[in-house]
Amino acid sequence: MSIYRDLFSLPDGYRYLNCAYLSPLSKRVEQTAVNALVRRRTPSTIGVGDFFDPADSVRSLFTKILGSEDPARIALIPSASYGMAIVARNVEAGSGQKVILVEDQFPSSVYTWKRFCAAQKCDLELVQRPDPDGHVGQTWNEMILTAIDSTTAVIALPHVHWTDGTVFDLESIGREARRVGAKLIVDGTQSVGAYPLDFQAVRPDAVICAGYKWLTGNMGLGVAYLGECFDDGVPLEENWIGRANSRNFSSLVQYVDEYVDGAARYDVGERGIGLLLPVFVEALSQVSEWGTELIQSHCRTISKPGLDELRNFGAIVPDDDAPSHLFGIRFRQDGIRDRLLSELKARDISVSLRGDAIRVAPYLYNSEDDVSALVDACSAAIRL
Ligand SMILES: Cc1ncc(COP(=O)(O)O)c(C=O)c1O
C-alpha cells in the first residue's frame, strides 16, 4: 500500500492507474470543496476579497509549479481549449506561413489551429509519429526540428504526448523557434505538476494547462502562462473583472477602457469564484508541496518491476528514463490489446486506450500492487 494512499479517499481495492484521465480529489481538496459549498449557504460571507485573493494565490502557486517568475503572467481559464483560443486570437500568421503540431495531438489543440490556419490562410503541418518499435522520441524530435523553418509562425506542442508519454525536447525546439521568429505554445496539461520542465531553458511563449489532471483540481478551472507577446492582446470576453476598476464594486458603471495589469485580462468571466477557485488553490498548494521529483520517483519505483516484466513478455514499453507518471503500452501481435481491455475491465483496473496505446497513468496513491495487477492482466491477455 502506498504511504500516500491515505491522503485520498479511494475505495478499498480500487486500482486507479488513470490520473491522466481525471485526478481524484485528495481529502484536503475535498474538504475545501465541502467547506466552500457550505459557505454558499450564506452569500454575504463571500466578500470582495473572495473575488480577487484566491485568483492571486492561483497565479502565485502556478508560477512556482511552472518555474516561471512573474505571477502577473498567469490567466485563469476554464479549459485548455479556451487557453488555446486566447493564444490563437493573439498571434499572427499569414499566407505562406505554417503552424506545426504533432500527430495524434489532443483535439483541443488540433481544432483550434485548424480553424486558425483556415482563417489566416496558412498551412497546418502535423509531424507524423515514427514507428513505435524504434527510438520514437529521438526520431520524432529530429523530425520536428527539421520541420521548423523560416515559414514557421507557431509551434504548438505538448511536453509529454497525451497518448503514450513521448517527451518532446522543448529546449531545442524553443531555441529553434526563437531562431526563426516562431512562437512556441506548450500544452502542459499532461505534464506540468507531475513532470519537470526547465522553464527558463525552454522559454515558451505560452503554457496552457487544464486543471483536473496533474494539477489535481476540478474540471472547469485551469491556468495559462502568457508571455510578453500577449501583453497588449485582446481577451476572448470583455468581462467586468478584467477591467482596471473592477475592485471597486460601487464604481463599476464608470466604464473604463483599461484592462487590469498582466494576463488577468484574459481570465474567464466569474473564474470559479466561491467554489472552484478556493478548491483549485488547495489543489495547487498540495501539488507545489509534493513537487515533480517525488511524483516521478514514486511512480518510477512502483512501475519499474512491472515494466521490466512486460518488456520480457514482448510488449513495447517506454525506456527507463521516460516519464513515469504517464506511459503507453503497445503489443506487436493483433488481438492482445482488445483482450487486455476486457481483462482490465473484469479486474476493475482503470487505465485508458488512447490512439493505439494502453495509457497507464499512476500517481502517489498507487502502489506496486496496482502495477502488478496490471501485469497479471497483460499476462492473461497474452496467454489467452
Ligand atoms: C494534452 C491534453 N490537453 C488538454 C486536455 C483537455 O482539454 P480541454 O480542457 O480543452 O477539454 C486534455 C484532456 O485529456 C489533454 O490530454
The ligand as an SDF file (V2000), in Angstrom:
LIG
                    3D

 16 16  0  0  0  0  0  0  0  0999 V2000
   -2.9850   17.0590  -23.6940 C   0  0  0  0  0  0  0  0  0  0  0  0
   -4.3460   17.4920  -23.2590 C   0  0  0  0  0  0  0  0  0  0  0  0
   -4.6910   18.7730  -23.3880 N   0  0  0  0  0  0  0  0  0  0  0  0
   -5.8830   19.2200  -22.9890 C   0  0  0  0  0  0  0  0  0  0  0  0
   -6.8220   18.3690  -22.4480 C   0  0  0  0  0  0  0  0  0  0  0  0
   -8.1330   18.9090  -22.0020 C   0  0  0  0  0  0  0  0  0  0  0  0
   -8.6090   19.8450  -22.9340 O   0  0  0  0  0  0  0  0  0  0  0  0
   -9.8800   20.7460  -22.6330 P   0  0  0  0  0  0  0  0  0  0  0  0
   -9.6100   21.4020  -21.3320 O   0  0  0  0  0  0  0  0  0  0  0  0
   -9.9580   21.6680  -23.7750 O   0  0  0  0  0  0  0  0  0  0  0  0
  -11.0650   19.8350  -22.5350 O   0  0  0  0  0  0  0  0  0  0  0  0
   -6.5140   17.0130  -22.3140 C   0  0  0  0  0  0  0  0  0  0  0  0
   -7.5010   16.0680  -21.7890 C   0  0  0  0  0  0  0  0  0  0  0  0
   -7.3320   14.8640  -21.8180 O   0  0  0  0  0  0  0  0  0  0  0  0
   -5.2400   16.5710  -22.7140 C   0  0  0  0  0  0  0  0  0  0  0  0
   -4.8690   15.2980  -22.5750 O   0  0  0  0  0  0  0  0  0  0  0  0
  1  2  1  0
  2  3  1  0
  2 15  2  0
  3  4  2  0
  4  5  1  0
  5  6  1  0
  5 12  2  0
  6  7  1  0
  7  8  1  0
  8  9  2  0
  8 10  1  0
  8 11  1  0
 12 13  1  0
 12 15  1  0
 13 14  2  0
 15 16  1  0
M  END
$$$$
